[in-house]
Amino acid sequence: MPAGRHFLQIPGPSNVPDRILRAMDYPTMDHRGPAFADVGRAALEGAKWVFKTDSRVIIYPSSGTGAWEAALVNTLSPGDTVLMYETGHFATLWKALAERLGLKPVFIEGDWRRGADPEAIEARLREDKGHEIKAVCVVHNETSTGSVSPIAAIRRAIDAAGHPALFMVDTISGLASIDYRHDEWGVDVAVSGSQKGLMLPPGLSFNAISAKAIEASKRSGLPKSYWAWDDMMGPNDKGYFPYTPATNLLYGLNEAIAMLKEEGLANVFARHARHGEATRAAVKAWGLEVLCARPEDYSGVLTAVVMPEGHSADGFRATALENYDISFGNGLSKVADRVFRIGHLGDFNDLMLCGTLSGVEMALSDAGVPHRKGGVQAAMEVLGGGQSAMRAAAE
């Protein structure tokens, strides 16, 4: 094994900090016993704080894909039409899941280089005079491309169209990394997972649900059992779950929420934004291209880097792993072998970013990828203000 620690710089799962590892190391308790109620209530209330909602958050022992399914099956009926936007690989997967459930997605095509377009969504909803569209589904932070969709603007577009569709948002990689405001932005169902900004291992997923979504669930005709919100609500009110929860992950979730509260969400968001800016400065200095085409859509979670023509992104990633024990995210489906993705999320600081970017710059040379030197220096100039600049940005 190589000396030192492995640099896990994929855009999730993110690094799990020691505090969370130690919290999960606590002995498993009886999930039906009286002491567990405190754990369950803390997790459910803490999740509401992270989502910025006064309504309910449902927690599942599953990946984010499970929470995708839960969002749809709890609110919709067979044959319902849903409006979805092609921001990248994960928006496409959500569409495929909807089709397998017997729904009818209307997919607004995108170029994988920007977030969802509120004007295009509004125009499509205005065409739907009979209100056949029952939900609008958008990915907040598209992990395959590094593009962010303007959730508040999409809510305004739905309202401007006078359309009653539910608004569903996948914020699996956005939550606790970039700004997300469930209630203020009028989202009906949000989907998230534990392994990104929450700094946990994979294994927990979430639905934050509005009162409108709960009413829709009473009319939903799609079959559900494991994912049923109504089975969750009664036990959740007392701090329990209807089936065995991921007990030790809930210990970790409570520790993660404590860490986020200590730093403050505004500071967390500012830190991610700075690291995104510094990474893009490095990419520009190298003479390479960021996949996300519009500055207003740039992500603080990850940066997807386009490889020069004729050079393999996967070959570069293999070189980086072999020579420097650092892992970068691969390009997915439409951009396979054309991009690599640098994750800069979760438990991550300035020195860790500089080490990551040093690994990129050295591996570019080793892999024979045409580039200019000085990317790390360009990033350091962005980071030069240190923590004081980050605090000022948060204010």
N, C-alpha and C positions, 0 to 999 in steps of 0.2 A: 504494500500500500504506500502511496506517496506521502511524504511528510506534510504536516499542516492540515488545514481543513479544506474540504471540497467547497468550491464556490458554486452554489446552486442559483444561477441567474436566469432561470426560466420564469415566465410570467405566471407562476403558480403551478404546483404548490410552492409557497414561499418558505423562507427559512423560519423554523420554529424556535423562538428564543428560549433560553434556559429557564426563565421563570415559568413559562407555560409547560415545558417538559417536566419540571419539578411538581407543578400543580397536578398534572395528569398521573404522576407517580404515586399519588395518594391511594391507599387501599380502596378497592371497589366496595361501595356500600349497598345495602338493600334498597332497591329502587321503589319498594312499597313501604319502607319503614318511615317513621316520623321524621328522622333527620334529613331524609332526602328532599322533603318539601322545601326546605330552605335553599337547597341547591337549585331545584327546578324553578322556584319563583325568581331567584336571582338571575338565572339565565334568561328567562322569558322577559323579565323587566329590563334587564340590561340590553337585550336584543332590540327592544322597543326604543331605547335611547340611541343606539347606533343607527337605526333606520329613521330616527326622528319622526316617530309616530306615537299617537295616543291610542291607536287601535291595537288589534291583536297581531302578534307574530307567532307563527307556527314553526316548530323546530322538528325536523325529521332526522333519523339516522340514515343518511343517504348522501350521494353526491348531488351536485347542482342539477344534474339531469332529472333526478327524481322531483325536485322542486319545480322544474319546467312542467313536468307532467301534472303535478298537483295543481299548479295554477290553472291549467286548461280543464282538467276533469272535474274540478270543483265548481266551475262557473259556466260551462258550456254544454251543449247537447249535440248528439250525432248530426252531422250535416251542416253545422253552423259555419258561417264564413268568418275568417279572421284576417285582418290586414297586417302584413308583416313587411319588414324592410330589410333588404339584403345589404347589411353592413360588412359581412364577412363570413367566415367559416361557421361561427357559432350561431349566428342568425339563420344560416342555412340548415344547420342541424335541428334547431327549434322548429323550423318549418317542416322538416321531414318527420319529426315526432308528431306534430299536429296532423299530418296526413295519415300516419299510422293509427291515430286515434279516431279516424273517420271525420275529421274536420276538413274544411275547404279553405286553405290559405290562398289569399291574393298577395302575391309577392311583388313588391316594388323593387325593380332591379337597381343595383348599385355597382360601383366600380371598385369596391374594396379599398378605397383610398380616402374615405370621409365618413362622417356620421350620417345618421338618418336626416332627411330633408323635411322639415315641418311643412313647407309649402306643398310638397308633393303629397304628403299625407292628408293635408287639408283638402287639396283638390280632389283626391280620390274619395274622401268622405262626402264631399259635396255632391259627387256623382251618385252616391248611394241614397237615392230619394226614399226608398222603401226600408231603409235601415236594416238591410240584410247583414251587414257587418256587425258582429257582436263584440269584437275585441280588436284593439290595436296593440300589437306586440313589438317591442323595440329593445334592442340590446344597448345598454347604457355605455359600457366600455367594451369595445370589440377586441377581445384578447388576441385574435389572429392578425390584427392589422395595426393596433395602437391608435384607433380613432374613437372619439367620444361623441355620443349623440346628445343634442340639447333637450333634455327631458322637459324642463319647464316650458320651452318654446313649443314642443310637441303638444303638451297639455293645452296651451293657448290655441293651437291650431285645431285641436279636437273641439274645443269650446266655440271657436269662431265658426266652425262648420255646423254648429248646433246638433252635433251627433251624440247619441246616447251610448256609444260603444264603451265597454270597459277598457281601461288603459293598463296594460301589463308591461313591466320593465324587468329585464334581466340585468341585475347589477351584481352578478357573481364576482367579477373582478373589480367593480367600482366601489362597492361598499367598504367603508373604513380606509379608503385610499384616496378617493376624490369625492367632492361634495355630492351628497345625495340627501334629498329632503322629501320623504314619502308623503307626509300630509300637505306640506306647503305646495308641492308640485302636483297634487291631485292624482297620485298614482293609486290604482285600485288593487293591483297585486304586484308585489315585487318578489323577485327570485334572487337568492344569493347562496353562497357556500362558504365553508369554514376555512379553506386552504389558501386564501388570497390575503386581503388586507386584514383579516381577523387573526392571521399568523398561526393558525392551527393546522394540524394534519387534515387531510381529506376525511370526510365522514359525517359531517353535519351539513344540512341544507335548511333553507328558510323560505317561508312565504310571509311577507307582511301584507295584511289584507284590510281593505277599507270596509266601512259599513255597507257600501253599495255592492262590493264583492260578496259579502256575507249574504245579502239578500239574493243575489244571483245564484248562490250555491243552493238555496232552497228550491230553485226551479231547474237546476242542472240535471240533464238526462244521461250524461256519460257515466258508465260504471266506475266505481271507485270503492276501495276498502281500506287498504294500507294508507292511502293518501287523503282519506276523508277528513275534512276540517271539523265536521260536527262531532266526530268521535274524539277529536283532540280537545275540544273546548272545555268540556266538563272537567276532565281530569286536570287540564292546565290551570283552571281556576284555583285548584288546591295545590299546585306545584308538582303535579304528577303527569304521567303519560299513559295512554291506553295500552301500550305494549312496551317492551324493554327498551329504554333509551340508551344512547351511547354515554353511559355514566361518566367515564373518565374524560371523554371529550367535553362534557358539560363542565367538569371541574376546570378544564383548560379554557373553555369559553369565558367563564367567570373571571379568570385571571387575565385573559386578553382584554376584556372590557375594562377591568381595573387599570391596565396599562394604558389603554386609549384615553380613559378619563384623566389619568395623571398627566399625559402629554397634552390633552385637549384636542378635540377633533379639528378645530381650525388650524392648529399647529401641525397635525398629521397631514392635512391636505396641503398646507404650504410646503412642508418637507417633500412630499411627493412631487409637487409642481416644480420645485427647485431641481430635483434630481432628473426630472424629465427634460427641463431646459438645459441642464448641464450635459446630459447625454446627447441631445440633439446638436449642441454646440460642438461636441466631439465628432459626431458623424459628419457635420458640415466641414470641419477642419480636415478630416480624412479625405474629403472630396467624394464622399458617398452620399446616397440619397435616402431620406426617410420615406417610408411607404405612405404614411399619412400626408395628404397633399395640402391640407388647409391648416394654418396655424390655430384657428379657432377650435379645431377638433383635436389638437394634440393631447396625448394622454400623459398623465403623471405616473401611470402604472407600468408601462412598458414602451419601448421604442423598437419598431420593426425596421430593419435596415435592408435596403435593396442591394443585392450584389451586382457588380459590373457584369456586363454581357460576357458570356462564355466562362464564368466562374461559378462553381458550385457552392451554394450556401451550406449544404450538408457536409461537403468536403472541408470547408472552413471550420464548421462546428466540431468535426472529428479531430482536426488538428489542434484546436483549442483544448479539447478534452484530454487528448493524449499528452500534449506538451505542458499544459498549465492546470490540469484538473479543474476546469471550469466548464459548466454546462450552460448553453444558450438554447432558447426555444427554436424549434424548427418551423419552416414555412408549412402551412396547411392547405391542402387541396389546390385551389387555383394558384397559390403562390408557393407551392412545394418546390424546394431546392432553389428558390429565387430570393428568399429573404431569410434572415435569422433575426430572432427577437431577444432583446436584452430586457430582462425583468429588473425593475428598480422599485420594488414595493415591499410593504410589510415592515419587518424589523430590520431597518436598513439605514445607514448613516453615510456621511460624506466620505469617510475614509474607505468604507466598503465599496462605494461607487468608484472612487479613484482606482482601487485595486481591480475592480471589474473592467473598467475601461482600459487599464494597462494590459489586462489579459487579452482584450479585443485587439489592441494595437500590435502587441507582439505576435499574436496568432495571424493577423493579416499579413505580416511580413513572412512568417513561416509558411503560410499557405500560398504565397506568391500572388496575393490579391493586390492589384494596383491601388495605391492610396498615397496620400501625403502624410508626413509625420505631424505631430503636434496636437492630436486630438485630446489627449489627456490634459495637456497644458490649457487648451481652450476650455475644457470642463472645469479645471481648477480656477480659472478666471471668473467663471460664473459662481462657483462655490466660495470665492474669496471672502465674501462678507460673513461666512460662517453662520453660527446659530443666531446671532443678532439680526442678520438680514432675514432669516427665516421667521423670526418672531415679528419683525416689522411687517413682513408680507402678510402674516396671519392677522395682524391688527388692521 
